[in-house]
Amino acid sequence: KLGQRFVVENQPGPGGIAAGGAIATAAPDGYTIGLVTNGTAISAAIYKSLPFDPVKDFAPISSLGNFDLVFATNAESPYRSLPDLLKAARAQPGKLNVGTIAVGSTQHLGAELLKVMAGVNIQIVPYRTTPDIIVALLRNDVQLMVDFYAAMKSQLAEKKLRAVGTSGLKRTAFLPDVPPVAQAGVPGYEVASWNGLCVPAATPAAIVTLLNRTIREILVIPEVKTKYAEFGIEAQASSPEELKTRLQADIKKWSDLIARAGIAKL
């Protein structure tokens, strides 16, 4: 759309800190664009300090897409629904295990939010990778796992796992028969995951406007929407203001949960 070559520069590291720092200190000329996510909000909430402030140091451009967490059991498990599992958890406090990836991830905090809102005593067990969790679930080391659809898509398709809940407020197009957690025994539960783009805070408004308009044009292309959907993502643009409001709201939400759950800051 812009006649430019885009290069994706992955900067791995805990909490997206390395990538966020690179954006915050980049030249504000529109040529360095950053991926901002609900994980960015979690980092702002769970780390004692960051080398940047995602609200003050980033200028939001637009959201890219929304996607839900998926709660799944072993297909051979006696827990055929989330209410089944919650009932068992209440009958056997501390006996059931939930597998997630690392402490402080969206998946981990999504499990913590379930634990708090459902009022159940379940053990949350962090693993290094999603395949590790799936193996643990198939071995019955854990009785429930929490991750994103793309990470468990093949096992769900092969009927090795059974999805029992999603984290949004409505059913998803990729798992239309699976109820949201909020409709499966935990009213009010919601974890809305999202991706978006940002630039350094001092980037001129005209550049932000151009990038926002271009993203809006791209995200309505049928092929793009279909490719996103394959990964369980609903392509959706937003205004810069909407993305900033969402980031701020998520920082508060996760900060409150971390305090309620007694999770130690990193």
C-alpha positions in Angstrom: 0.0 0.0 0.0 2.8 2.4 0.8 5.3 1.3 -1.8 7.9 0.5 0.9 9.7 -2.7 1.9 8.9 -3.8 5.5 11.4 -5.8 7.5 10.2 -7.7 10.6 12.8 -7.5 13.3 12.1 -9.9 16.1 13.6 -8.9 19.4 12.9 -11.7 21.8 13.1 -11.3 25.5 10.9 -11.4 28.6 7.9 -9.2 28.6 8.6 -7.6 25.2 11.0 -5.3 27.0 13.8 -5.3 24.4 11.4 -4.6 21.6 9.5 -1.9 23.6 12.7 -0.2 24.4 13.8 -0.2 20.8 10.5 1.5 19.8 10.6 4.1 22.6 14.1 5.3 21.6 13.7 5.0 17.8 13.6 8.1 15.5 10.0 9.4 15.4 9.9 9.4 11.6 7.4 6.6 10.9 10.0 4.2 9.7 10.2 2.2 12.9 6.8 0.7 13.9 6.2 -1.5 16.9 3.8 -4.3 17.8 1.9 -3.6 20.9 -0.3 -6.2 22.6 -2.3 -7.0 25.7 1.1 -8.5 26.8 2.4 -5.0 26.8 -0.2 -4.0 29.3 0.7 -7.1 31.4 4.4 -6.1 31.4 3.5 -2.6 32.6 1.5 -4.2 35.4 3.7 -7.0 36.5 7.3 -5.6 36.2 8.5 -3.4 39.0 10.0 -1.1 36.5 10.4 -0.8 32.7 12.9 1.2 30.7 9.9 2.8 28.9 6.3 3.8 29.6 4.0 2.3 27.0 1.4 5.0 27.5 3.7 8.0 27.4 6.4 6.7 25.1 4.3 5.1 22.4 1.9 6.8 19.9 -0.8 4.2 19.1 -1.7 3.7 15.4 -4.4 1.1 15.3 -5.4 -2.3 16.6 -4.9 -5.2 14.2 -7.0 -8.0 15.6 -8.7 -9.6 18.6 -8.4 -13.2 19.8 -9.5 -15.3 22.8 -7.8 -17.7 25.1 -9.1 -21.2 24.9 -9.6 -23.5 27.9 -9.2 -27.2 27.1 -9.2 -30.6 28.7 -7.9 -34.0 27.6 -10.5 -35.4 25.2 -10.4 -38.6 27.4 -11.0 -36.5 30.6 -14.2 -37.0 32.6 -14.5 -33.2 32.7 -16.5 -32.6 29.6 -17.4 -29.0 30.3 -16.0 -26.1 32.4 -18.8 -26.5 35.0 -17.7 -30.2 35.4 -14.2 -29.1 36.2 -15.2 -26.3 38.5 -17.5 -28.6 40.4 -14.6 -31.1 40.9 -12.3 -28.3 41.9 -14.7 -27.2 44.6 -15.1 -30.8 45.8 -11.3 -31.4 45.9 -9.7 -28.1 46.8 -6.1 -27.9 45.6 -6.2 -31.2 43.8 -6.7 -30.1 40.2 -3.9 -28.5 38.1 -4.1 -26.0 35.3 -1.2 -25.7 32.8 -0.1 -22.4 31.3 3.1 -21.0 29.9 5.4 -18.6 31.9 4.3 -16.6 34.9 3.2 -13.2 33.9 1.9 -14.3 30.4 -1.6 -13.6 29.3 -2.3 -17.3 29.6 -1.0 -17.5 33.2 -3.0 -14.4 34.3 -6.1 -15.7 32.4 -5.9 -18.8 34.6 -5.3 -16.7 37.7 -8.4 -14.6 36.8 -10.5 -17.8 36.5 -9.2 -19.0 39.9 -10.1 -15.7 41.6 -13.5 -15.1 39.9 -14.7 -18.7 40.2 -13.5 -18.9 43.8 -11.8 -22.2 43.4 -8.6 -23.6 44.8 -6.7 -24.9 41.7 -3.0 -25.2 41.2 -1.6 -23.2 38.3 1.5 -24.9 36.9 3.7 -22.9 34.5 5.5 -24.7 31.7 8.2 -23.5 29.3 6.3 -24.1 26.0 2.8 -25.0 24.8 3.9 -28.5 23.6 5.0 -29.2 27.1 1.6 -28.3 28.5 -0.2 -30.4 25.9 2.0 -33.4 26.9 1.2 -32.8 30.5 -2.5 -32.6 29.7 -2.4 -35.8 27.8 -0.6 -37.5 30.7 -3.2 -36.1 33.1 -0.4 -34.2 35.0 -2.7 -31.2 34.5 -6.5 -31.4 34.1 -7.0 -28.1 32.2 -4.8 -25.9 29.9 -5.1 -22.3 28.9 -3.6 -21.0 25.6 -4.4 -19.4 22.3 -6.3 -21.2 19.6 -3.4 -21.2 17.1 -1.2 -23.0 19.6 -3.6 -25.9 20.1 -5.4 -25.9 16.7 -4.0 -29.2 15.4 -4.7 -31.1 18.7 -8.3 -29.7 18.8 -8.8 -30.8 15.1 -7.4 -34.3 15.9 -9.8 -34.6 18.8 -7.0 -35.0 21.3 -8.1 -32.0 23.2 -11.6 -30.8 24.1 -12.3 -27.0 24.2 -14.5 -26.2 27.2 -14.4 -22.4 27.2 -13.2 -19.3 25.5 -12.2 -16.0 27.2 -14.3 -13.5 25.3 -17.8 -12.4 26.0 -19.2 -14.0 22.8 -18.7 -17.3 21.0 -16.0 -17.3 18.4 -16.2 -18.1 14.7 -13.4 -20.7 15.0 -15.1 -22.6 17.9 -18.8 -21.8 17.5 -19.9 -24.6 19.7 -17.8 -23.7 22.7 -19.3 -21.3 25.3 -17.4 -18.3 26.7 -16.3 -18.8 30.3 -18.7 -16.1 31.3 -21.6 -18.3 30.1 -20.1 -21.5 31.6 -20.1 -20.8 35.3 -18.1 -17.7 35.8 -20.2 -14.6 35.1 -18.3 -11.5 34.1 -15.1 -13.4 33.1 -13.3 -11.8 30.2 -9.8 -11.8 28.8 -9.6 -9.9 25.6 -6.3 -10.4 23.7 -5.3 -8.1 21.0 -2.5 -6.9 18.8 -1.9 -3.4 17.5 0.8 -1.1 16.1 2.5 1.9 17.5 5.3 4.4 16.8 7.5 6.5 19.0 5.5 9.2 20.9 7.0 12.2 19.1 6.0 10.9 15.6 4.1 13.6 13.7 0.3 13.2 13.7 0.2 13.2 9.9 2.3 10.0 9.8 0.1 8.4 12.4 -3.0 9.3 10.3 -1.5 7.9 7.1 -0.5 4.6 8.8 -3.9 4.3 10.4 -5.7 4.8 7.1 -3.5 2.3 5.4 -4.1 -0.3 8.1 -7.8 0.2 7.8 -7.6 -0.4 4.0 -5.6 -3.6 4.5 -7.6 -5.2 7.3 -10.8 -5.3 5.2 -9.1 -7.2 2.3 -10.9 -10.7 2.3 -7.6 -12.6 1.9 -6.2 -10.8 5.0 -9.3 -11.5 7.1 -9.2 -15.1 6.1 -5.5 -15.6 6.9 -6.1 -14.0 10.3 -9.1 -16.2 10.9 -6.9 -19.3 10.3 -5.1 -18.3 13.5 -8.2 -17.6 15.5 -7.8 -13.8 15.1 -10.6 -11.4 14.1 -9.0 -8.7 12.0 -10.2 -5.3 13.3 -8.8 -1.8 13.0 -9.3 1.0 15.5 -8.6 4.7 16.0 -5.3 5.6 17.8 -7.5 6.9 20.7 -9.4 3.6 21.0 -6.1 1.6 21.2 -4.6 3.9 23.8 -7.8 3.6 25.9 -7.7 -0.1 25.6 -4.0 -0.2 26.7 -4.7 1.9 29.7 -7.7 -0.1 30.8 -5.8 -3.4 30.5 -2.9 -2.0 32.5 -5.3 -1.2 35.3 -7.2 -4.6 35.0 -4.0 -6.6 35.3 -2.5 -4.5 38.0 -5.7 -5.1 40.1 -5.6 -8.8 39.4 -1.9 -9.1 40.3 -2.6 -7.4 43.6 -5.7 -9.5 44.4 -3.9 -12.8 43.5 -0.8 -11.9 45.5 1.4 -12.4 42.5 5.0 -11.2 43.1 6.1 -8.5 40.7 9.1 -9.4 38.5 
